[in-house]
Amino acid sequence: MQHFILPLVILLGCTAAPAETAIVASSYSPEAPPQATEYAWRLTNRYNPRQTVGARFAPPAGYQRVAVQPRSFGNWLRNLPLLPPGTPVKLYNGQLKDRQDVHAAVLDIDVGPRDLQQCADAVIRLRAEYQFNQDPNQVHFHLTSGDDVRFQNWYSGRGFRVVGNAVEAAPRPVEAPTHATFRRYLDQIFTYAGTLSLSKELEPRPLAQAQPGDVLIRGGSPGHAVLVLDVAVQPATGRRVALLAQSYMPAQQIHVLKNGWNTSGLGAWFLLDPGAAQVSTPEWTFRREELKRF
């Protein structure tokens, strides 16, 4: 994924589990019933708890969802709203994504009118939306240059600009921390961040310990990032499977990936095998050591 090239800010992006693992019932019952207000953007449809990631995608037979805390990122992701079954993936300009065979569902969240919200940006978007709901002042992300840009500073009038090889502080209008202001902030982050900067913000985690909210990511050019929406465990073996979501190039609606290699009744879930060298997704193959966590 590559938005703009600057001398300093190089933007890079897309072109056995422990026995004590906690589990919950395989039938979906949210640990904390979600509210539409937790998803602050304008939904296409009214929030329906029966049309969410958790409600639509039951774990495979013999698997149970891992437990998540009520106010956690994992619980928030599990209750993300989905567009109706059969919805195609569209690009930022309204055109259809070339490949319509890689998704199992489309999230009910805007992609924006510009070619910005690509792969790492989609991960940033969802993480930032969760943080905005919890406390807008905790939202911050690094640019590819390494500069840390806090939303609190940005809406308080302390912006930035790129001059030659430097990222410099620059005044900007003071605004209220509304969701509209937040989206303008994110567009700037999308412009000057990517897989390289995001991968440096995250901490490596073993594939056998994958949790909802983790990220499969390769920083570079090309690079890619896929978000772990949910995780389920097979109690007898400790095997883990995950629901994965992505955006791609050009910017497109965030979608739940389809497991095109499914031969064992996993449905849309992907096996996270710590004994395998790779995790294959429809449009990218990750190395097993490329799982990371916020």
N, C-alpha and C positions, 0 to 999 in steps of 0.2 A: 504494500500500500504506500503510495507516495503522493503527497498533496502538493508541496512546493519544495524546491531546492534552494537553500540559502547557504552562503559560505560557511557559517558556523552551525546553523541548525539543519542538520541533514535528517530528513524525514523518511523513516523507513517503515515498511509495513507489508501488506499483502502482495504481491503478485502471487503371596498369601497374607491377608489382613490380620491385624492383631485379634486375639481371641476375645478381648474385652469390648469389641465394637458394640456400641449401643444401637438398638433397632427399635422400630415402631411397627405398628400393624400395617400389613400390606394394603388394606383398604384405606383410601385417603380420608383423613380427618385432620384438618389443620390444627397444629399445636396452638395457634392463636388465630381465630377467625379474622381474615383480612377485611380491611375497609377500602372502599374506592378511593378515599383521600390519601391512601398510601401510594397511589400511582397518580402523581400530580399533573401529568401531561393530559391533553385532551384525548380521551379514548374515542375510537370510532364507534364503539357500541357501549351501552351502559354496562358497568362492571357486573359480571355474572360469576359467582364463585364456582359454578358448574362448568365454566369455560376457562379454566386456568391450566397451567402446566401440570400441577398435581392432580387435578380432577380428570384431565383427559388422558394422561399417560400413567396407567397403573404399572407397578413393577412387574417384570416377568414372573411367571409361575415359579414359586420356590424362593423368591427374593422378597426382602422387606426394606422399606426406606430407612436410611440412617436418621437418627434423631437430630433435630435442630432446635435451637432456642427460639422462643416466641418472637423476639424482636431482632433476630439475626438476619444477616444477608441471605443465608440459605433459605429461611422461611419466607422471606420477601420474594426470592426468585421462584420458589415453589408455587407461589400464588400469583405469578404474573398472568395478566389477561391475554387470551389468545383470540385471534380472528376466527371466523367460522371455518370448520373443516373444508378442505378443498380450495382455500384461498391461495392464489398464486403469489409468488414473490415479485415485488415490483422494485425498480430502481428509483433513485431520487427524482428522476424526471418523469416518472409515471410509466415508463416502458417496462415490459416484462424482462426479468432476468433470463439470460439465454438458457440456463439449465433450470428446468422445473422438476427435475427428478432427484434433487438432493435434500428436499425438505419434507418434514412430517407435519409441520404447523408453522404459522406465522404469528409473531408477537403483535399485540395491539399497541404499538408504539410508533411514533412518527420517525421518519428517516431524515427529514429536513429537505429543503429545496435545492441544496448544493451537494456537490460530489465530495462530501467530507466524512460522513459517518460510515467508515469502512470497517476493517476487522478489529484492530485495537481500539478504535473509536467506539465501537459497539460495546466492548467490555467496559471502557471508561464511562460510557453513557449510563449503563445499568448500575454500575457501582456508584456513580455520582448521584443518580436519581434516588437510590437507597439512602445515601448519606444526606441528601437534601431533605428527605422526609424525616430523618432522625434529628439532624441539626445542620442547617445550611453552612454554618461556620466551620464545620469540619471538612468541607470539600476542598481538596487541593490536589494538583497533579503536576508532574515535572514535564518540562519541554525536553525535546531531544538534546538541547544545549545543556541540560542539567538544572536549569532555573526552576525553582519551585513557585508555582503561581497559585495563590490561595483565592478562592472565591470571595472571602470576606474582604481582602485587600482590593480586589477588582471592583466590587460594587461600592466600596468606600472611596473610590476615586484614584486608586493606585494601580494603574494598568501597566502595560509594557509595549515596547516597539523594538523591531529588529533594525539595527543600523550597521551596515557592513558586516563585520564579523562579531558583533556584540548584540546582546539582548539588554536593552536599557529600560529603566523605570520611566514611565510616562504618565502624566495626569490624564484622567478621563472623567466624564460626568459622574457625580455621585448618584446612585440609584438605590431604591429599596430592593431588598433581596427577594424579589418575586420570582416565580418560575420563568417568566419571560426574560428577566435579567439573567437568570441562571443559564438559559438556553443560549443566549448570546455569548456568555462566558465560555460555555462548552464548545461553541463553534471556533473560538480562538484556540482552545486547547487542541481540538481536532486538527487544526491547521498546522500546529507546530509541535505535535507529539506523534508518536507512532509505536510500532512494536518494540523498537529499540529502547525508547524511554520507559515504556510500560514494563518491559521485562526487567529493567533495573530496579523498579519500584517493588517488585514482587519477590517473595522468598521461596526457594525451592522446597518441594515436598515430595516424598516417595509416592509413587503411583498407587501403592497398596494402602495409602492413607487418604486417598482423594475424598474431598468433601464438597457439598454444594457451594458454589462461589469461587472454587479454584479455577485456574486458567491454564490451558495448554497453549504455550506461546513459544515462538521462535523470533527473536529480535534480529532484524537485519533487512537486507534488500536482495532477494525477496524475503519476506517474513509473513507470519500469520498468527492469529490468536483465536481461540475457541473457548467459550465460557462453559464451565460445568454447571448446568442448571439444577441437577438433582443427582443423587447417588442412592443406589440400593445394594444390599448385601445378601448373599446366600448364606444363611446361618450355619449350615452344615460344613461349608468349605471356606467361608470368608471371602469368596470371590465377589468382586465389586463390578457393577455396571453403572453407566452414567448416561444422562440425557445431556446433549451438547447443543449449543447455539452459536451462531455466527452471523456476521455481515461479511461482505467481500467487496471485490472491485468490479465495476464502480460501486459507489455507495448504494446500499439496498436495504430493504426491510430486514430486521433481525429475524432469523428463522431457526426453528428446532430442526436439527439435522436428522436425516433418515439413514438408518443403518443398511446400506446397500449390500453388505456381505452377510446379512442375517441368515444363518442356517440352523439356529438352535433355539428358536422361539423367543428371541430377545425383543422383537418389535423394533421400536425406535432407539432402544438402549444399546450402548456400546460397551463391550467387555473391556475392562481395564486390567490387563494381564501383566503383572509385574515381571513375569518370566519372559515376556515377549520384548523384543528390541524396539518395537514401534507401536504407535497408536494410529491407525489409519482412519481418516475421515473422508467424506466424498471428494473434497477439493484440496486436501492437504494431508501429509503424513508427518506426524511428530515423533521425535525420539522419546523413549519412556522417561528420561530424566528432564523433560521439558514441562513438567507440571509445576505450577507455582501458585502462591497464595498471597492475598492482600494482608 
